[in-house]
Amino acid sequence: MDVSAGATETDTETPPESECLGEDDLDYSATKEKLQARMEDIRSTIQEMIRENESVPEIERLELKEFNVDDERQKMHDAALEEEVSMVRDRIEMEILERCYKCDLIKRECWDSLKVKDRAVKAFHTDHEVTNYPLKERPQSELDALQKVEETRKAELARAQEKGGDEDDFLESQNAVASSYSAELGLLHPYLYDQFNLHTTEQKLNQIVMLQDVIYRIKVSLNTQFDKVYKQKVQEISRVKERNKQVKELLDELEVVEELWVPALNDREVPERVFVVDDSEIEAEKYLTPEEEKEEERKRLEEQKRLAAKSDDVRERALDDMMDGVLEVKKDSLLKAEVPQPEFVVAKPNNQWTDEEKKQFKEYEKKVKELDTEKEKYRKSLETEIKGFQKITKEATDRFDEGLKRLFEMKIKSDMAICQKKMGEELRKFEKEVEAFHESYDNIVADDKVQDKDFRKEFSNLHKAHVDQLYKLFKRRPRGHKKNAMEELDSLRSMPEGLNLPVWEKFCQIRRTKIDTEHKIKSSAAALADMQATLVKKREEDETAEEEIKHFTTELEKMREDKKNFLTDITVQFLLKQGQVEVTNTDLIPDYSESLLLHRGKVEELNHTIRTLGDQKIAVMVQTKDFRKGIIQVEWDNTMRRMQIEDLKSKERDIQKMRLTEDHKEYLKTDTDRVCKQALSVKETQALQLKNYQKDVKYRKQKIRHLQARAAMKEQKNVTLDKQVQDMHVVVSQMRHIYEASATEANEAANTEQRYQEVLLVQRLKDTARFQMEKLAFLSAEAQHLRMRNVPSLVQIKYN
């Protein structure tokens, strides 16, 4: 402690003591004021002496303790201060110890006990982050319970398979469980019960244990993906830093100052930083004990000795001189290269240069120009390389952010599955509690009925009149069920005459038990009603939550679809030529709100399809027409055959009705040879006519094929002419537009003849097409006529 400060404190401490001694004595107030004034003068004098002592030479300077007025008082004061400091230090140390204990306790309970620490991963370019699931080590009791439940389920399934026919039930149970969100994650316990077949308490308890295991698996699965993404980010940060190092070298070579983006992990991503206190976080000045001050001084002296020894190391100094302070020889940058200037440029003015010197200066300028060109190319290559590194960094970080979005979606699904399991688990627990309470209520009601039923048995040894009287009193209840009313009912005044005291006391005990049971039934019924109402409410909340989940899922899909539409539905400006807009222009500004923009190729493709279908339809119609024509021809042939049959039948009837005379019979008998000759002649005539007919048919068919070929050629020519007519229409339309756009009196007369010739050509083509169509129709009619002439006819042979 400073001695001068101690003297000052001693002087300031004395007046309060005198004040304490004469605080209530007003007679000494004047003396007290005089003493205080004197003390102020002494203090001022001593402080002035201390200031003068500081200004004198060091050899004449006094120590501060020489200015102490009362050394004993100073020592007492220092001792008191040391004692107070010691007490404060002990108190602070105890507080620190207490906080360290609490910190260690909290760390042991909330941090060291975690198998998986609470951690987050943040995106590079947004504030989006994803957290993992902090997990503790699973206790052995939980694992043993899970193993026991699994063994129980294995035994149940084995018994079901032995009985047969229950394999489908097992598959149905798996399908029922598959409706949960955990099924979408592929994390289902193989031994879960069917959600609709949980009846016994043991089944529900086993289901809870297995659902807890499913929840743990979901968390472990998400944490596995989280660790992969976290390691990917750490690797990506190291790659970014490496690329930034290369970019920094290129920027230094370009002599450009640019701040580079350097990603880093925050405290949520590295939670271990919470337990590390950096010196920059401590705002107060660090206190060092004398031992620590000596240690710091020792380290400082050792560092000075090491630096001094290093400065005397000849080998190190030689290595620095040789390597220019670095251990790698850097290649000279092209941007810093310069073409050495000739000496005569500085030594002589340009009007005194010789021819040789002028030639050297031109070569110098040429080299300077070439070097500048090389520098510019090199600078552009460096800038391109920098942009390439930055582009790679941007693409890599964007890919990471997209992967983080997928991890976030997986985390949402995991949360949904966990919440669904927890909600179902809580609902089943409450249902189990309601069932247990309902069972207890039923037992109480049954007990009450038994008491009412066994009442007469309890007093079977009494007279029936007494039993009836007691039963009426047994059914009587006090108003409000108060204690005084019960005592009044149990009093001896209410006891029937002729009944002894032990029987009355027994009756009162049975009645009290009955009344207590009824009270329990009422309270239990009210509690059961509340529990059932709560159960209904929880079920409604569960259904509402399911509906909300479905609604939010639908809304999310709709938002994604809208986002996709917004990304693709963009405004594009087109310049459309005349003839490409098929919108009715009723206003000055066309309304395209209900219009569609179609590619010209699509329209032409559609038109081609329409034409193809039209041709196919026409071909089908022609085939239908020919088929109907053939049907009509067949019907005509059938009609002709029927008529011929009728003629033949008529002739047969006439022949049968004809009467033969003796002369006719004689003629028939004697003229048999003549008849045979006539029959033979008829057969030869028929064979000759058939041969001629077949030859004529063959000729007619050849002629028909020839006509059909000519008709096909004409049709092809007509198609070609139609295309030419269409082309000519297009040409005429284009020429008309050109004429309307740029027609003048100078070229109007010159184009009139040309347009007249084109009109004549179009007219001639139309006449030619019409003539060929008429000719084609004539040839078709002739072919049809020839086809009809070739139909064979029957020849009637008359016998005279």
Secondary structure as UniProt FT lines:
FT   HELIX           3..21
FT   HELIX           26..28
FT   HELIX           29..55
FT   HELIX           58..60
FT   HELIX           64..67
FT   HELIX           71..107
FT   HELIX           108..112
FT   STRAND          114..116
FT   STRAND          120..122
FT   STRAND          129..131
FT   STRAND          135..136
FT   HELIX           140..163
FT   HELIX           167..177
FT   TURN            178..179
FT   HELIX           181..184
FT   TURN            185..186
FT   TURN            190..191
FT   TURN            195..196
FT   HELIX           201..254
FT   TURN            267..269
FT   HELIX           271..275
FT   HELIX           279..281
FT   HELIX           290..311
FT   HELIX           314..323
FT   TURN            324..325
FT   HELIX           334..336
FT   HELIX           343..347
FT   HELIX           350..352
FT   HELIX           355..453
FT   HELIX           455..458
FT   TURN            459..461
FT   HELIX           464..475
FT   HELIX           479..481
FT   HELIX           483..490
FT   HELIX           492..494
FT   TURN            497..498
FT   HELIX           501..568
FT   TURN            578..579
FT   TURN            593..594
FT   HELIX           600..657
FT   HELIX           662..670
FT   HELIX           672..742
FT   HELIX           745..789
//
